[in-house]
């Protein structure tokens, strides 16, 4: 009979150089990223560990998630977490799935995090990707230790679908239509004066802590305006524009409204009034370098020190479809690197987990490295109109990559200019 073997700290330490050993972190993705949720001395995860939260065992396709992380039955599995119950639960799932070399480690808090000589890793800007529990404490005035600003606003983002907010939202949250920050004529961010007005109308100044989230809800107008069903990605689009404008502390609820529901928290249908303010308090844009427009995009294509990253689907990239009913031309920008969002223009499977949280950052970095997307270059992410590009940008920004931007006009602006070249078909290697 196969047994689960308990490892000591020195035994685990000695396994680091073995490529057939897979260390599995069963805590929440937020703890994995860096949040200290159980009074541990250091936040983050054991170096090289894969994120596989115990929460995910409730999904029928759990083994497919395991396979997608390249965790193989012949691997030596080491499972650890905050407590023995969750650790053993996941270990038994591996046992039932046909793995026969399963080990558990129960000294993560008292020995591993307490010893600074033992290697750990964390997401560089993990504080900007918050949990539902963190937001709950914020709203109940039980400010988390990492939170220092007494002025905050929680916003549910949507596109022309206010019913997504009115039908149920986080108590105390206001709503923000993405059209307040981007213009439908171009889908680019609005002018500095327009952004200033919009942010002031929503009670946001440069020193406000803004927590953004979205909610997937299929609206009546989805056929006419597919973006209205896009959910959480709209929040990340707003996060990018607010960062560009100069809001100093922008945070995103990891997993959006679904994470709030999964945590079992109450919702509200109260239409919370916005409280306009007189002045944003800083010049807009505060971080102009985060946005790239058409002239600079052309220069990036000529540079050996920069890349345009196309965060679209393969059918869009090779010109089978344009991706949107309002974009006529099909194809790609010559010289752009394929950043592969997922199946189509309205999905980002390659950047998200099964519970809609942001994918393990090591996996995204590995996916990018395979196509020569590396942090030593200036990277400008784009898609059709900016939303998917903003989500990819946000991932790189969270990882602390130093020169990352959004090419705001994307394929929509590029393809509307007859002077711009384009390509179709499978690119030559």
N, C-alpha and C positions, 0 to 999 in steps of 0.2 A: 504493500500500500504506500502510495506517495504521500510524504509528509511535508508540511511547510516548516522550513528550518529558520530559526531565529539567529540573526547575525549580531555579532558584537561590533563596536565601532572600528576597532583595528582590522577586523575581517573585511568590513565594507571598504575601508580605506585602501586595502591591498588589491581591490578589484578594479580600480580606476583604469588601468591600462588594458583591460580585457575587453575587446570590441564585441564579444558575445554576451556581455553583461548589460542588461537594460534596467536602469534604476527608474522606478515608477513613483511619482509623487501623487498621492490620492487626495490631497487637500484641494481647496477651491482654487480656481485660476487666479484669484486675487492674491491669495497667500503665496502661490507659486511666483507671481510677478514681483512680489516684494513687500506686501502689506504684512505687518506683524500682528497676527490675529489671536495669538495664544501666549502672549507675554514672552515670546522667544527673544534671545539676546540679539540675534541678527535676522533681518528679513530676507526673503528669497528662497531659493531651492538648492539642493545639493548639485554641485556642478555636473552637468551632463544628464540630469534627470529629465524624464519625459512627464508632461502633465497629463494625468488621466484621473480626474476627480471621481471620487466614489459616487457622486451624484449621477454620473453618466451610466452607472450600471442599470438604471431604470429604463434605458433605451433598448429596444429590441435589437438594434443594430450595433450593440456594444462591441462585438467581435470585429465588425467591419471598421470601427474606429481604431481598434487595436492594430489591425492590419494596415490601416492607412498611415500609422506611425512607424511602420516597418519594425514592429515588435514580432519576432518569429518564435514558433514553438520550440525550436532548438536553442533559443537564448536562455541564459541564466537570468531569472527575474528576481529583482529585489524591490519589494514594496515598502513604502514608508508613508507616514502621515502624522497628524496631530495625536491620534489616539489609536489604541490597539483594536478597537471594534471596527473602525472603518478600514484600517490596514488589513486586518484579517478577512474582512468582507471581500475586498478586491482581490486579495490573494486566492481566495476560494473560487472566485470567478475565473481566474487564470487556470486553476486546477480543473475546473469543470470544462474548460475550453480546450483541454488536451495538452497543456503545458506541464512538464514533469520535473522542472528544476526551479522550484519556487522558494523564495526566501523572504523573510520579513525583517524589518529593522525598526526598533521601538525606542531609540535614544536620540531622535532628531533634535528635540528641544533641549534636553538636559545635558547632552554631550556634544552633538554636532554643532549646533548654533552657538554654543557656549565657548567653543574652542576656535579662536580666530585663525589658527593654522590649518583648519580643515576647509576645503574650498567650497564656496557658495557663489551663486550668480543671482542677478535680479534684473528686471526690466529697468532701463536707465531712468525713465520718467514715469515710473509706475504710479506715482501719486496722482497723475492726471487721468488714470483709468480706475474709477472707483466702484465699490460694490454697493449693492442695495442696502446692506447693513450700515455702511458708511453714510449713505444719504439719509437713512432713517435716524441715525444719531444726530446728523446735522439739523434735520427738521425738528427734532425734539430738544434742541439746544444742548444736547450732550455732545459738544464738539469733540471730534476725534483729536488725538494728540497732534497729528500732522496738520491740523487745520488751524490757521492763525487769524483769519479775517472774519470780523464780526458781521460784514455785509455780504450776503450771498443771495443768489436767485437760482431757482431750479426751473428749467424750461423744457417743456415737451414740444419738440419740433414736428412739423407736418408740412405738407405741400397741398394747399387748397383743400384741406380736409379737416376742418375744425371739429367735425363730429368725432374724429378719433380722440380728441381731447375731451370733449363734452361727455362722451360715453363712459369715461373712466380714466382717471389720471392719478399720479402721485399727489396726495394731499398737500396743498400749499403751492403746487407748481403752477406757473403761468404757461400759456402757449405762445409759440412763435412760428409764424408761417415763413418758410424758407424764402418766399418772395419778398419778405421785408429786407433780405440781405442780398438777393441776386435778382437780376433783371430778366424777365421772360423773353425779351427781344434777342438777347445774346446768351443767356444763362450764365453770364459772367457775374462776379461780385459787383455790387453797385458802386457808384462813385463815393469818394470820401465824404462829401457833404451828405449824401443820401444815407450812408452807413451811420454817420454821426446822429442824424435825426432818428433813424430806426432804433439804434441802441438806446438813445435817450428816452424814446417813447416806451421802451421795455424796462426802463429803470436801471440800465446797465452803464456803468462808467469803467474807466480803465482799471480801477482798483477793485471792482466787484468780482467775487468768486462766482463763476457761472457754471452750473452743472447741467449738462444737456443730455437728453435721452429721446428716443423715438419709440413708436408703437406701430407694429404692423397691423393694419386693418384695411380690408378690401372695401373701398368706397363705391358709391353708386356711379361716380364719374371715372372709374379706373380705366375703362376702354378709351375714353377721350384723353385722359391725363394719367398714363400709367405710373408716373412718378408719385402720384398721390398714394399709392399702395407701398411705397418703398420703405416706409418704416424708419428703422434706426439709422440708416445711412444718411437721412436728412439731418439728423442731429450732428453727425460727424462733419457734414458739409458746413453746417453753421459753426461748428467748432473751428474749422479751418479759417473761415472768414473772420470770426472774432479774434483769433490769434493774429491774423493779418492786420486787422484794424488796430490792435494794440491792447486788447483785454489781457491783463497779465496772468490771470489764473483761470484757465479754461479747463474744465474737467468733463469727462464723458462717463455716464453710467454704463459699466461693462455689461453688454447683453441687453441694454435698453429696458423697456417696460416689462419684458418677459422675465428679467432677473428679479424685478420687484414682485411679480406674481409668484415666481418660484420660491421666493423667500417667505411667502404667506402673509404679506402685509396688506393692510386695508387700502382701498382706493376711494376716490372722491369724484363726484360729478359737479361740484361747486365751481362755477366760473369765476376764477380768481382775478380780481381787477389788477391791471398793470398800474404801476406807480411811476409815472414819468418823472425824469429829473431834468434839471436845467442845463447841465453841461457834461459831456463825456469826460472832460478833464485832461485830454491829451490830444496831440495832433494825430490825425489818421492819414495814411497808415502808420502804425507804430512798428510793424515788421514787414516793410515792403518787399523784402527779399523772399518772403514765403510764396509770393505769386509771380508767375512768369506770363508775359503776354506774347503776342505773335512775333514781334521783332526779335525778342530775346530767344524765343523757341527756335527761330531760324539760325541764330548764332550758336545755340547749343548743338545743333546738328553738325556744325562745322568743327566743333571743339573736340579735342582728344581728352579733355578733362571734365566732360559733361555728357549726360545722356537724357534723351526723351524716353519715358517709359509708358507704353501703351497698356493701360489697365482695362482692357476690353476682352471680349470672348474671342475664341478662335474664328468662328464664322464672321465676326466683324473684322478681325485683323486681316483675313485673306480676301475680304470683299464679297462674301456670299450675301451678307445682309448689312444694312447700315446701322441697325440696332434700334432705330427710333422711327416712328411714323412721320416725324417732321424733318428728318434728315434724308435728303434724296441720294446724295453721292455715296457710293460704297468704296471701301478701300482703307488704306493706312498711310501714315506719313512715312516716306522713305527714310530709312536709317533709324527708325524708332525700335526699341527693344520690346518684345512681347512680354507684358507683365501678368497676363492670364488671370482675369477676375474669376472666371467660372463658366457656367453654361450659357449665359446670355446677358443682355444689357441690364437685367433687373435682379441679378444674383451675384453674390461675392463669396461663393463657397470656399474658394482657395484662401480666404482671409478670415474665416470664421469657424468656430466650433459648432457642434451639433445643438448647443443650447443658445446660440446666437452671440456668445461671448467672443472676444477677439482671439484669434488663433495663437497658439504658442509662438512666441516671437522667434525662437530658434528655428522653427520650421519655416517661417516666412523668410528669414535671412538665408536659410539653406536653399529654398526655392529660388530666391533672387540670385544667389551666388552661382547657381547652375547656368544662368543666362547672363552672367557677368554684370549683375546689378550689385555694386559694392559701395561701401560708405566713403571711399576715398575720392569719389567724384561728386560733382553737382548733379543731382537727380531731379528732374522735373516730371512729375506723374500727370498723366492726362487720360481721359476716356472720351465719351461722346460729348458731355456737357459739363463735367467737373465733379460729379458726385462720387463715382468710383475712384477717380483720381485723388479726391480728397481723403477717402478712406485709406488708400495705399500710402499716401503722404503721411497720414496720422500715425500709421504703424511705424514708418521710418523715423518720424519725429519722436515717438515714444521710445524708440530704441536709442535715441540720442545721436542719430546720424547727423553730422554737422551742417551739410548743405543740401537741404531738401526743399522742394517747392511744388506747387501745382501749376501746370500749364492750363490756365483757367479756360481759355477758349476751346481747347481740345479739338476733336475731329469736327465738331459743328462749325467752329470759326475757320479752321484750316480748309475744310472742304468748300466753304462758301466763297473763298477767294480764288478766282481762276488763275492767278499767278502762282499758286502753290502746287507743286507736283504731288502725285499720289501713286500708289501701287496697289495691285490686286494679285491674287494667287499666292501660292506657297513661296516664301522668300528663299532665294538661293543661299546656301551655307558658304 
